[in-house]
Every structure is written in C-alpha cells, then in structure tokens.
Amino acid sequence: MHLLLTTTVLKRLRRELRRAGSREIGGLMMGEHTGDDMFRVVEISVQRSGGSAAHFVRDPVEHRAALQAFFAQTGGDYTRFNYLGEWHSHPTFEPVPSPIDVATMQALVEDPAVGVNFLVLCVVRLGASRTIEASATVFSPQMPSVNAAFLIERAESKFRIVHGLLRCVRRWSRSQTE
C-alpha cells in the first residue's frame, strides 16, 4: 500500500506536532482511493486532549464527529473517500507502533461495528530540522500487519518518495522479522 500525503496535510501535521511539544496527540486519517493500492490522505483530524509524554488515549466520540463531517463534505461517496485509519505521535520515542498500538489497531480492524477491510496506523514525530519522521502500518482482519510506503504530493502533481520517512518504516520492518 502507498499513502500519498499532500503538502497541506504535512504542514498541518508539522504545526500540530510543534504545538503539542512533548505531549502525544493523534487523530484520524481520511483519504481518497486514487488507484490500485494508492490512497491520498486528504484530511486529518487532531485530538489534542488525552495525551501525556508517553501515552495517548483516543476519544471515539471526537473521532465520530470528524468522520461525519468528512463524509458530509465528500457527499457520502464511500467507495472513493473514506476513513483510512489513525495517527498519533511519539515525540520522545521511535515513531513505530508500540505493542499497545498494535493490539488496539488489530482490535479495531476486527470489530464488525467498525466495518473496515483494513486500517492504517501512522506514528509520527518531529525530527531534526523539524522534519517529520514516521512509520505506516497496515492492519487487516486475521492477517499479520504490513508496512506502507509514503509518497509526497508536490504542488506540480509530481510524486517523490521521502527517504527520511521511509527510514523509520525499514527499521520497523527489520524489527518485525527478527
């Protein structure tokens, strides 16, 4: 799977991470299915409450409101626009899923009330020079998790792989095979 990140989403994410400092924050990722195995992240929600220096607790009520607003904005075209998953920060730890993160996402993807075929979890942090370091993990019911790749959408509609982001994904991938 490939996640195409818009510069607008990246700027908002960077701004929110700076604002949160050493406190974990998170939210939802909503996106557009643009082709085989390609999803464009067009919107993120931000939950600023529920986080400490080492823990983030998601608020389902806040998430539900963000989803309802997104679906209203996209005309309920669920085959094209939908909920992709969640993101949260690890400002003082490696931006990879913790065992609690993995268990939470696997429980969500297997919950029939959630009603999804897959979910993506992005774990992010601000790195040196205010760059975003991140990993993306895809969860599917009754399947092992797999890594997703990031692409950045440039204003001129050209894509490029961002190696700084993928560095964390590779590290996470290696740790899962050991």
C-alpha positions in Angstrom: 0.0 0.0 0.0 1.1 3.6 -0.7 0.0 6.6 1.2 0.1 9.9 -0.8 0.5 12.8 1.6 -0.5 16.3 0.5 1.7 19.2 1.4 -1.4 20.7 3.2 -1.7 17.6 5.4 2.1 17.6 6.1 2.1 21.3 7.1 -0.8 20.8 9.4 0.8 17.8 11.0 4.1 19.7 11.5 2.3 22.6 13.0 0.3 20.4 15.4 3.4 18.4 16.5 5.2 21.7 17.3 2.3 22.9 19.2 2.0 19.7 21.3 5.7 19.6 22.2 6.5 16.5 24.3 2.8 15.5 24.7 1.3 12.8 22.5 -1.5 13.8 20.2 -3.4 12.0 17.5 -6.4 11.7 15.2 -7.9 10.2 12.2 -6.8 10.0 8.6 -9.4 10.3 5.9 -8.5 9.8 2.3 -9.3 9.2 -1.3 -8.8 5.9 -3.2 -6.8 7.0 -6.3 -5.8 3.7 -7.8 -4.7 0.2 -7.1 -3.1 0.2 -3.7 -2.8 4.0 -3.6 -4.6 6.2 -1.1 -4.3 10.0 -0.9 -4.6 11.3 2.6 -6.7 14.4 2.2 -7.7 15.2 5.7 -6.6 14.5 9.3 -8.4 15.2 12.5 -6.4 16.3 15.6 -7.3 15.3 19.1 -5.2 17.5 21.4 -6.6 16.0 24.6 -5.9 12.6 26.1 -2.2 12.6 25.7 0.8 12.6 28.0 4.5 12.4 27.4 4.3 8.6 26.9 0.6 7.7 26.2 -2.3 8.7 24.0 -5.9 7.7 24.6 -8.2 8.0 21.6 -11.7 9.6 22.0 -14.2 7.7 19.9 -16.8 10.5 20.3 -14.5 13.1 18.9 -13.5 10.7 16.1 -17.1 10.0 15.1 -17.8 13.7 14.7 -14.7 14.2 12.5 -15.8 11.3 10.3 -19.4 12.6 10.0 -18.1 16.0 8.9 -15.7 14.4 6.3 -18.5 12.2 4.9 -20.8 15.2 4.6 -18.1 17.2 2.8 -17.4 14.4 0.3 -21.0 13.6 -0.4 -21.0 10.2 1.2 -19.0 8.7 -1.8 -17.6 5.9 0.4 -16.0 4.0 -2.5 -13.8 7.0 -3.3 -13.5 8.8 0.1 -13.3 7.0 3.4 -11.7 6.5 6.7 -8.1 5.2 6.3 -7.1 4.8 9.9 -5.4 6.7 12.7 -2.2 8.6 13.5 -0.6 9.6 16.7 2.7 11.0 17.9 5.6 9.5 19.8 7.5 12.8 20.5 10.1 11.1 22.7 10.2 7.6 21.3 10.9 6.0 17.9 7.9 6.6 15.6 6.9 3.0 15.4 3.8 1.2 16.9 4.1 0.1 20.5 2.6 -3.3 21.4 -0.4 -1.5 22.8 -0.8 0.4 19.5 -0.7 -2.9 17.6 -3.3 -4.5 19.9 -5.6 -1.5 19.6 -5.5 -1.4 15.8 -5.9 -5.1 15.4 -9.0 -5.0 17.7 -10.4 -2.1 15.7 -9.9 -3.8 12.4 -11.5 -7.0 13.6 -14.5 -5.2 15.2 -17.6 -5.7 13.0 -19.1 -2.4 14.3 -16.1 -0.5 12.7 -16.8 -2.3 9.4 -13.5 -1.9 7.6 -11.3 -4.1 5.4 -8.1 -2.5 6.6 -6.8 0.3 8.8 -3.5 2.2 8.7 -1.7 3.4 11.7 0.8 6.2 11.2 3.1 7.0 14.1 4.9 10.3 13.8 7.3 12.7 15.5 9.3 15.8 14.7 12.9 15.0 13.9 15.9 17.1 13.3 15.3 20.4 11.5 11.5 20.0 12.1 11.3 17.1 9.5 8.6 14.6 10.1 9.7 11.0 10.9 7.0 8.4 10.5 6.0 4.8 10.0 2.8 3.5 8.5 1.5 0.0 9.3 -1.5 -1.6 7.6 -3.8 -3.9 9.7 -6.2 -6.3 8.2 -8.6 -8.8 9.9 -6.9 -12.1 10.7 -3.7 -11.1 8.9 -0.3 -10.0 10.0 0.4 -6.3 9.8 2.5 -4.9 6.8 4.3 -1.7 6.2 3.0 1.0 3.9 5.2 3.5 1.9 4.8 7.2 1.9 4.8 9.5 -1.2 4.6 13.3 -1.0 2.3 15.1 -3.5 4.0 18.2 -4.8 2.1 21.2 -5.9 3.1 20.4 -9.5 1.5 17.0 -9.1 4.8 15.1 -9.1 5.4 12.4 -6.6 8.6 11.6 -4.8 9.5 9.0 -2.2 10.6 10.7 1.0 13.6 8.7 2.3 13.5 10.3 5.7 10.1 8.9 6.3 10.9 5.5 4.9 13.9 5.1 7.2 11.6 4.5 10.1 9.5 2.1 8.2 12.5 0.0 7.2 13.7 -0.1 10.8 10.2 -1.2 12.0 10.2 -3.8 9.2 13.5 -5.3 10.3 12.4 -5.4 14.0 9.4 -7.5 13.0 11.4 -10.1 11.2 13.9 -10.7 14.0 
